[in-house]
Amino acid sequence: MTIQGCCAVLVRSDQCFRGFEEVWTAMISANALVLSALIMFALTLPAFSVGIRPAQADPVELPEPKYEGKVSVETALLERRSIRDYADETVTLTDVSQLLWAAQGLTGPSGYRTAPSAGALYPLEVYLVAGKVASLPAGIYRYKPRGHEVVKIVEGDKRSELCTAALGQSALREAPVSIVVTAIFERTTQKYRDRGYRYVHMEAGHAAQNVCLQAVSLDLGTVVIGAFYDDDIKKVMQLTATEEPLYIIPVGKRRR
Ligand SMILES: Cc1cc2nc3c(=O)[nH]c(=O)nc-3n(C[C@H](O)[C@H](O)[C@H](O)COP(=O)(O)O)c2cc1C
């Protein structure tokens, strides 16, 4: 092959390579577009899979909690027992108010609460799964310590679904209400790193014990439930992806 011939071949193969390069670049950018769309979809998927909360309902103000009772702390400690059978009776809004306050209520203008919290960071959220509460429609409500009020986040009686998500534990279907303690771990772990996980679990224990003792004082029965499918509870309660359920506490008049 002559030198001119070689040059002509080289020029043609270079043009061919450039053409190929253009097609290839176009393909890469198209793929990148599809890929980023897929990544975006995958990232938003958890939010869809656990449900998107409807627009917030108006808050329901709870009766003022009482700061005195007829049962001493010692008697409450002595009498607390896990109760799993409940009478088919409605609970009052006053009792609900007292139980929620015991879990995470404010105890002063400074924002401190009934249960201790590492660094006062308050990673816990408290919910009421209301089935039979006098003058409160059935639904799932989020407790707001500031204002001592609840806001409905899910419509309707969800006790059966809660029961199914907790391995069919019938206490959750029978009890007129359940209190659910969840945690947003990040609130604590951003300061305390890995040790924060331990702190958050400890805090759930404090809140749950407060509810148990308060229930004794109100002549109500409770049991703390830790056996449930996290993802199923998150779906029933329409929790956001960053919030984990830790404890479920059914409450009701014990069946005599
Ligand atoms: C972390 C934890 C998880 C528990 N989970 C369940 C549960 O899923 N279902 C249940 O019926 N009881 C549960 N319990 C309650 C225990 O079974 C109960 O506390 C124990 O039998 C002692 O009885 P007492 O509470 O009457 O003293 C749990 C208790 C704890 C501390």
PDBQT file of the ligand as one rigid body, heavy atoms in Angstrom, charges set to zero:
ROOT
HETATM    1  C1  LIG A 301     -38.709  -6.010  75.677  1.00  0.00    +0.000 C 
HETATM    2  C2  LIG A 301     -39.964  -6.765  76.023  1.00  0.00    +0.000 A 
HETATM    3  C3  LIG A 301     -40.729  -7.312  74.998  1.00  0.00    +0.000 A 
HETATM    4  C4  LIG A 301     -41.908  -7.965  75.287  1.00  0.00    +0.000 A 
HETATM    5  N1  LIG A 301     -42.673  -8.419  74.258  1.00  0.00    +0.000 NA
HETATM    6  C5  LIG A 301     -43.853  -9.026  74.532  1.00  0.00    +0.000 A 
HETATM    7  C6  LIG A 301     -44.686  -9.470  73.477  1.00  0.00    +0.000 A 
HETATM    8  O1  LIG A 301     -44.389  -9.306  72.298  1.00  0.00    +0.000 OA
HETATM    9  N2  LIG A 301     -45.865 -10.043  73.808  1.00  0.00    +0.000 N 
HETATM   10  C7  LIG A 301     -46.256 -10.237  75.112  1.00  0.00    +0.000 A 
HETATM   11  O2  LIG A 301     -47.351 -10.769  75.330  1.00  0.00    +0.000 OA
HETATM   12  N3  LIG A 301     -45.475  -9.845  76.141  1.00  0.00    +0.000 NA
HETATM   13  C8  LIG A 301     -44.292  -9.229  75.885  1.00  0.00    +0.000 A 
HETATM   14  N4  LIG A 301     -43.507  -8.781  76.917  1.00  0.00    +0.000 N 
HETATM   15  C9  LIG A 301     -43.988  -8.920  78.303  1.00  0.00    +0.000 C 
HETATM   16  C10 LIG A 301     -43.316 -10.048  79.071  1.00  0.00    +0.000 C 
HETATM   17  O3  LIG A 301     -43.761 -11.284  78.565  1.00  0.00    +0.000 OA
HETATM   18  C11 LIG A 301     -43.648  -9.920  80.552  1.00  0.00    +0.000 C 
HETATM   19  O4  LIG A 301     -43.136  -8.676  81.023  1.00  0.00    +0.000 OA
HETATM   20  C12 LIG A 301     -43.061 -11.040  81.379  1.00  0.00    +0.000 C 
HETATM   21  O5  LIG A 301     -43.771 -12.242  81.138  1.00  0.00    +0.000 OA
HETATM   22  C13 LIG A 301     -43.088 -10.745  82.881  1.00  0.00    +0.000 C 
HETATM   23  O6  LIG A 301     -44.412 -10.560  83.350  1.00  0.00    +0.000 OA
HETATM   24  P1  LIG A 301     -44.907  -9.209  84.046  1.00  0.00    +0.000 P 
HETATM   25  O7  LIG A 301     -44.797  -8.099  83.038  1.00  0.00    +0.000 OA
HETATM   26  O8  LIG A 301     -46.327  -9.462  84.450  1.00  0.00    +0.000 OA
HETATM   27  O9  LIG A 301     -44.041  -8.927  85.220  1.00  0.00    +0.000 OA
HETATM   28  C14 LIG A 301     -42.322  -8.133  76.637  1.00  0.00    +0.000 A 
HETATM   29  C15 LIG A 301     -41.532  -7.590  77.669  1.00  0.00    +0.000 A 
HETATM   30  C16 LIG A 301     -40.383  -6.894  77.361  1.00  0.00    +0.000 A 
HETATM   31  C17 LIG A 301     -39.590  -6.290  78.487  1.00  0.00    +0.000 C 
ENDROOT
TORSDOF 0
